Amino acid sequence: MPSMNAIAETKSAEQRDYARRLAFVVELAERLHIYGTTAQRLEGALDAVASSLKLDCEPWSNPTGLILTFSDPARPPGESDTTRVIRLPPGDTDLARLCEVDRIAEEVMAGRLDLVAGHAALRRIDQPRGWRWQAMQLLGLGLAAGAVGGLLRLPWLDIGVATVTGLLIGSIEFVARRRPQVREAGEALAGLLAGAVAILVAAFVAPLNLNTVIIASLIVLLPGMSLTNAVNELTSQHLVSGTARFAGALTTVMKLAVGTAIALALARLLGIEPQVRALRPQPDWVEWASLALAAYAFAVLLRAMRRDYPLVMLAAIAGYLVSRLAGQAWGSPAGIFLSALLMTAAGNGYARWIKRPGALVRVPGILMLVPGSASLRGVMDLVQQQDVAVGQSGALTVMNILLALIAGLLFGNLLLPTRRNL
């Protein structure tokens, strides 16, 4: 019979092994949440990894936290039950780090990396990035704003104003990361800044497409992807996460609209009258050049690895072109639906055959289709005109875009199911 010391050592070894498996899955969950993974994909990924590690895990995700319940199926029921409640900030898409998390998880599940080394590798991912990366993010913010202005065929002055305002808003974002009190009002300050710059230029320099320039300036802050993810989570029966994410997206839109409304109110109090015009004079080549610049800017802002820039840009351009061409032939909702369907299926295929996250294709592919600009325009029109009918029209536009997008995502997953959750 084994001695008591041997039994104790065996039990202690089992406990250490259980603790290592649990720590790895918890660290993995935190990383996936921070890098913008939706509830259904995060929970599916955790289930797959926990099952591979012979660990029972019941995850519950919402936009601001995680609840993870673990047990060891090899031990008596109730003996190893552990629950972790983790408070986290809302995630932000980071394709480079998401790919690294996916690679580490695959290495651990395949046995090529042990749990301790895997856990250490996950923790090393969040090392601070250098000033060059920060400068590229700032450049991307300005470039995205100007490129969206070009896609809308705005005059050169409008494009220039949007670009400069995007750079200024990026500066506010960097300050907000270090100061919590600024972060809470960040969207309202950005809306105020965008509105103030556009109003001053339209009043003292030359007329602008005022609301469109403001929206282009704020394009990177618009919660179109959050709205889409929220409805996607609701349709997958992740009701709490979807509801919370939807409320957060609406709050962001409201804060942006409040900032622009304050700018307009201050202009009226000071007697400043911006000159507004509706002019889209640019030739076709400006739109196509702006599409390439927008795709590059979004590759930067989605924080993809440099070697993935061509793939991310190609996905963004393909999603836009399918939506535009199909929309011209069959109407805008049909174009958005077809684009979302094809880009979802393409992302699933990429994940299935290349063994890397399908988000590299899926996220940029639908990014320019999401209803962020339509939602902000609707709220701005409602606030400025104080007309409920205008607000209803804007809400209907957003709903049509969301329905087409979600239908495309759902049927894209049916057309080519993925074997991977990321």
Secondary structure as the mmCIF struct_conf table of DSSP 4:
data_model
#
loop_
_struct_conf.conf_type_id
_struct_conf.id
_struct_conf.beg_label_comp_id
_struct_conf.beg_label_asym_id
_struct_conf.beg_label_seq_id
_struct_conf.end_label_comp_id
_struct_conf.end_label_asym_id
_struct_conf.end_label_seq_id
HELX_RH_AL_P HELX_RH_AL_P1 MET A 4 ILE A 34
TURN_TY1_P TURN_TY1_P1 TYR A 35 GLY A 36
HELX_RH_AL_P HELX_RH_AL_P2 ALA A 39 SER A 52
TURN_TY1_P TURN_TY1_P2 LEU A 53 LYS A 54
STRN STRN1 ASP A 56 ASN A 62
TURN_TY1_P TURN_TY1_P3 PRO A 63 THR A 64
STRN STRN2 GLY A 65 SER A 71
TURN_TY1_P TURN_TY1_P4 PRO A 73 ALA A 74
BEND BEND1 ARG A 75 ARG A 75
TURN_TY1_P TURN_TY1_P5 PRO A 77 GLU A 79
BEND BEND2 SER A 80 SER A 80
STRN STRN3 THR A 82 ARG A 87
HELX_LH_PP_P HELX_LH_PP_P1 PRO A 89 GLY A 91
HELX_RH_AL_P HELX_RH_AL_P3 LEU A 95 MET A 109
TURN_TY1_P TURN_TY1_P6 ALA A 110 GLY A 111
BEND BEND3 ARG A 112 LEU A 113
HELX_RH_AL_P HELX_RH_AL_P4 LEU A 115 ARG A 124
TURN_TY1_P TURN_TY1_P7 ILE A 125 ASP A 126
HELX_LH_PP_P HELX_LH_PP_P2 GLN A 127 ARG A 129
HELX_RH_AL_P HELX_RH_AL_P5 TRP A 131 LEU A 151
TURN_TY1_P TURN_TY1_P8 LEU A 152 ARG A 153
HELX_RH_AL_P HELX_RH_AL_P6 TRP A 156 ALA A 176
TURN_TY1_P TURN_TY1_P9 ARG A 177 ARG A 178
HELX_RH_AL_P HELX_RH_AL_P7 PRO A 180 GLU A 184
TURN_TY1_P TURN_TY1_P10 ALA A 185 ALA A 185
HELX_RH_AL_P HELX_RH_AL_P8 GLY A 186 PHE A 204
TURN_TY1_P TURN_TY1_P11 VAL A 205 VAL A 205
STRN STRN4 LEU A 208 LEU A 208
HELX_RH_AL_P HELX_RH_AL_P9 LEU A 210 SER A 217
TURN_TY1_P TURN_TY1_P12 LEU A 218 LEU A 218
HELX_RH_3T_P HELX_RH_3T_P1 ILE A 219 LEU A 221
HELX_RH_AL_P HELX_RH_AL_P10 GLY A 224 THR A 235
TURN_TY1_P TURN_TY1_P13 SER A 236 GLN A 237
HELX_RH_AL_P HELX_RH_AL_P11 LEU A 239 LEU A 269
TURN_TY1_P TURN_TY1_P14 LEU A 270 GLY A 271
STRN STRN5 VAL A 276 VAL A 276
HELX_RH_AL_P HELX_RH_AL_P12 ASP A 284 LEU A 301
TURN_TY1_P TURN_TY1_P15 LEU A 302 ARG A 303
HELX_RH_3T_P HELX_RH_3T_P2 ARG A 306 ASP A 308
HELX_RH_AL_P HELX_RH_AL_P13 TYR A 309 TRP A 330
HELX_RH_AL_P HELX_RH_AL_P14 SER A 332 ILE A 354
BEND BEND4 ARG A 356 ARG A 356
TURN_TY1_P TURN_TY1_P16 GLY A 358 GLY A 358
HELX_RH_AL_P HELX_RH_AL_P15 ALA A 359 LEU A 367
TURN_TY1_P TURN_TY1_P17 MET A 368 LEU A 369
BEND BEND5 VAL A 370 PRO A 371
HELX_RH_AL_P HELX_RH_AL_P16 GLY A 372 GLN A 385
HELX_RH_AL_P HELX_RH_AL_P17 VAL A 388 LEU A 415
BEND BEND6 LEU A 416 LEU A 416
BEND BEND7 ARG A 419 ARG A 420
#
